[in-house]
Amino acid sequence: MTIYVGNLSFQATEDDLRDVFAEYGEVKRISLPSDRETGRKRGFAFVEMAEVAHEDAAISELDGAEWLGRELRVNKARPRNESGGGGGGRGGDRSNVTSNPL
């Protein structure tokens, strides 16, 4: 399972996250997405740990904790298909989008 870490400071790095989560157990992988166009961090990350018990401990301790001036939101990540995707609740129907707004 993977942990979702939201409301991250834009200054947070993968090394920063690894240091924090390593206190709870072995960190297997960290993903810190950035915007494709600007390269700016998006304010959230995914952390995968070696053992579920360590993930649970990290979630319990870090959810709501203040770090780098922000109150973290830490919980189990949901698979993309359960998170609502990008269809905006319309099942991806974009028939109401105008190609030329002028």
C-alpha positions, 0 to 999 in steps of 0.5 A, a space after each residue: 500500500 502507498 501513503 498519500 501526503 498532502 498539503 506539502 510545502 513546495 520546498 519539501 524534497 524527496 530527501 526531506 520526506 525520506 528523512 521524516 518517514 524513515 523514522 517509522 521504517 524502511 522507505 521503499 519509494 517516494 514520488 513527488 510530482 511536479 507540474 509538467 509545464 512549470 516544473 513546480 512541485 504540486 504540493 503532494 507526494 506518495 510514499 511507499 514503505 516496506 511494511 504496512 505496519 510502518 505505514 500505519 504508524 506513520 499515518 497515525 503520527 503524521 496526519 495533522 502534524 505541522 511540517 515546514 509551516 503546513 499541516 500535513 494530510 497523511 492517509 492511505 492512497 486510493 487507486 486512481 479509479 476510486 479517486 474520481 479520476 479527471 472526468 469531473 463526475 461526468 464520466 469524461 463527457 466533454 460535449 459541453 466544452 467549447 473549442 473556441 471561447 470567443 
